[in-house]
Amino acid sequence: MVKAAVKKSGITKKQWNEYKWAWFMIAPTIAGLFILNIIPIFQTFFLSFFKSGAFGKGNIFVGLANYKRMIADRQVWFAVRNTLLYTIGVVPVTVVFSLFIAVLLNRNIKGKNIYRTIYFIPMVAAPAAVTMVWKWLYNYQYGLINHFLGMLGIAKINWIDNPHIALLSIIIIGVWSTIGYDMVLFLAGLQEIPTDYYEASTIDGASPVRQFFSITLPLISPTLFFVSVTSIITAMQVFDVIYMMLDVTSPSYNSTVSLVYLFYNNSFKYSNKGYGSTIVMLLLLIIMIITVIQNRLQKKWVNYL
């Protein structure tokens, strides 16, 4: 039957074997995508129409009540604002700095492999451990940052409990933690650019700055697009840093709580997984809208060779 289908479609036996091996190789990824991503999305959407029963057991169908509650919940919109501000604060700075560092480390400089390793170290460290170190650095009484500020004659800053500064403190951790990963991606993109372009432009008298904007930036735009999309999606899901840095009793809670943190509190602390699922669906909707806009805009600035 398979042979008849192959003959009817005009596909050679060699091509059919290649198709089978291709599907075999990507089957684990597709299975993981369905099991870990797609199926949970539908389960979460289904759960958003229910309310957890007493002590978190049993689900009670409430229809659109969770969505109506979410629209009227000021804390949800605080979380939306904080999540968007965190993303706006982290992604552009991270992309610019990581691209700048990648361009520098792509040159023939002494010890560049050591520098690459140093910048990538934050990515291999556990987020909880990283946050605890930064929490000690931010400590109002004994933190190293305030110690240096005191040496300069600057008053101590309450980095964690000041509602006007706490989100900035978290943004700094986010930037520091992700620069190394984006740098590696940019390095991979930079090494794919043929050196002939730079040699020809040098003969024509182009300066390094002109080469960057006329050669490097256009040719690395696909990598830049990928890094931008994935960085925004990752930043929108910020949780661990805020969870380790602050709790619900902190004066800075409303100024720093993210949508994922709010989902965690409602689902596991307050045992209302239905309402928590509703918050996740809002986050999914925002990410989808931003990603669609990025995909539409990329046609105007991304250059595929």
N, C-alpha and C positions, 0 to 999 in steps of 0.2 A: 504493500500500500504506500509506504514511504517512497519506494523507488518510482512508483507510478506518479506520485505527486512531484517528485524531482524532475522526471521527464516532462511532465505537463507544464511545469513552471519554467523549463528551459535552463534550470540551474545544474551545473556540472556536479559530479560526485565530489570533486575536490572542494568546490565552493560550499557544498552542503556540509562536508566535514569541518570546514573552517567555521561555518555558522554554529554548528553544534558545540565546537570547542569554545567559541566566543561566549555563547550563552552559558556554558558550563563554568567558565572563568568568572563571569559577572553574577552568577546565581547566588553566591553567598552574600554579596553586597545588596542585591535586590531583596533577598529574603530578610536581611537585617533591616533594610529600609522599611519594608512592610511591617515587620514585627515590632520594631522599636520606634517608628515614626508615624506611619500612615494609620495603622490600626489604633494606636493610642489617641490620635487626633479625633477619630470618630467616636471613640469611647468617652473622651473628655467632652465632646459636643453633646453626646447623649446624656452624660451625667449632669451637664449644666441645667437641665430641666427638672432636676430633682433636689430635694433637701435631705440632708442626713438626719436619721432618726435620733432618738435618745442615746447618749453615750457613743455617737458615731455609728450606730448599727441600724441597718435598714434604710431604704431610700423612699422618700415620699414625693410623688409627682406634684410639682408646683407650677408647671408650664413656664411662662415667661416672667414669673415673679422674681427670679434671681437677676434677670436682665434689668427689670424695672428698679430693683434695689440698687444694682450697680450704677445705673445712670444717676440716681439720687445720692449716691455715696460720695461725699466730698473727699474721703481718704483715697478712693480709687483715682480721682482726678489729680490729687497730690502725687500719687504714684506715677501716673502718666507723665505729669510735668517733670518729676525727678528723673524718670527713665529717659525721657527725651533730652533733658539737659545733660545727663551723664553721657549719653551717646554723642551729643554735639560737642561736649568737652573733650571726650577721649578720642574719637575716631579721627577728626582732622589733624589733631596734634600728633597722634601716633603715626598716621600715614606719612605726614611731612617729615617727621624726625627719622622714621625708619627708612624712608627713601633716601634721605640725605646721608644717613650712616651707611646704607648699602652702597651708594655711589662711591663714598670714600673708601670703604673696605673692598671694593671691586678693583681698586688700583693696586699696583705693585708696591705696597708699603711693607716695611719690616714688621713682623709679628702680627700680620692681619688675621691669621687663624686663631691666635690667642684672643684678639679683640672680638672676633665673631663668637667665640665660646663664651666670653664674659657677658656679652649682650644677650645671649640665648639662655643663660643660666636661670633667670626668673621664670622661664616657661617650664622648666623641668622641676622647679620647686613646688611643693604642695601649696595651693592657695591659702589654706588655713594657716600654714606656717608663715607664709609671706605676710599675711594680714596681722598675725600676732607680733611679728617683728616691727611692722609699721605702727601698730598700736602702742608699742613701747616707745618708738621714736616720737609719736605724737603726744605722749603722756604730758599732762599739764605741769606737773610738779617736777618730774625727774627725766622727762624726755630729752633726747640728745638735740633735737631741733630747737627746742626752747632754751636749752643750755647755750647753744651757739648764738641764738638771738640775744640772750642776756649778755654775752661777751661783747656783742656789738652795741649794747645799750638800748636794745629794743625790748619792749614789754612782752611778757609771755602771752602766747595765743592759745586759746582753748580750741584746739584743732578738731576735737571730737564732739563736744557738747554744745558748741556754739552753732545755732541753726543757720547762721549766715555763712559759715565757713566749712561745716562738716561735709557738704557735698563736694566742695573743692578738694578737700583732703582725700576723699574716695576717688575722685577723678585722677589725682596725682598717682595714686596706687595703680589705677587702671592703666594709665599711660606707661608707667614704669614696667608693669608686668607684661605688656603685649608688644612693646617695641621690638624685642628680639625675634619673635615669631614672624612678624611682618617683614623684618629685615631679611630673614632667610628667604622668604618668598620673593622679595625684590631682587635679591642676589641671584636667584635662579633665573629670573627674567632678564636681568642685565647680562648674564653670561650667554644668553641665547642671541644677543645682538651681534651681528658680524663686525669684526674690527675694521673691515674695509671702509665702512661708512666714516669712521673716525679718521682713518688715515687720509681719505680723500678730502674731508673737510679741513683737516690740518694743513694740507697742501694749498687749499683755497684760502687759508688765513683765518679760519673760524676760531674764535676763542673758546675755552672750555665752557663758559656760560652759554654761548650760542650753540655749542654742540649739545649741551644738556636739553635746551628747549626745542631745538630743531631735529635732533636725532634720538636722544635717550628717551625723552618724555613721550613722543609719539609711538616709538617702538615698544615701550614698556606699558603702554596704555591698557592692553588686555590684562596684564598682571595687576595693574593699578585698579582696574574695574573689579577683578576678583577679590582683591584685598579689601576694597571699600565695601563690597556687598557682605562678605563674611564678617568683617569687623563690626559693621552695624548690627547684624543679626546677633553676634556674640555680645555686644555692648547692651543691646536691648534686653538680654537675659541675665543681667548682672544680679547676683544674689549673694555669693559666698563672702565677698568683701564686706558688704553692708551687714550681713548676718553676724559675722565675727566682730565687726567694729561697734555695732550699736544694738540695743534691744528696745523693746516697745516702751520702756520707761524713760528712755533718753529724751531730753528736750529737743534733740535734733531729729527725732523719729519721723515726723511729718515732712521734714525738709530733705530726708534721704531715702525714705522707704521706696522701694521699686515695685513694679508689678509682680515680679516673681517672688519677692519677699512677702508681699501682701497675700499672694496665692498660698505660700507656705504657712503663714499665720492662720489663715482661714481654714485651710484643709487639715492641718495637723495640730495646731494649738487650740483652735476653736471647734474642731471636729465637724466642719461644714464643707465637705468636699464638693458639694454641688455649687456653692457660691464661689469656692476656689476655682472650680472648672470654668465658671463664667468669666472670671478675671483672666484666666489663661486664654480663653477664646478672644477676649479683647486684645490681648498682647499679640496673638496670632494674626488678627485682622490688621493691626498697625504695622507689623512686620511685612505682611503681604502687600499692603498699600505702598510702603516705602520701596520694597523690592521691585514691584511693577513699575514704579516711577523711575527707578534706577535703570531698569532694562529698557525703558522707552528712551531715556536720555543717552544711554551708552551708544546709540546709533549715530549720535552727533559728534562724539569725541573719541571713541575707541577705534583704533586702526588695526585691523587684522590683516596680516601679510598673506 
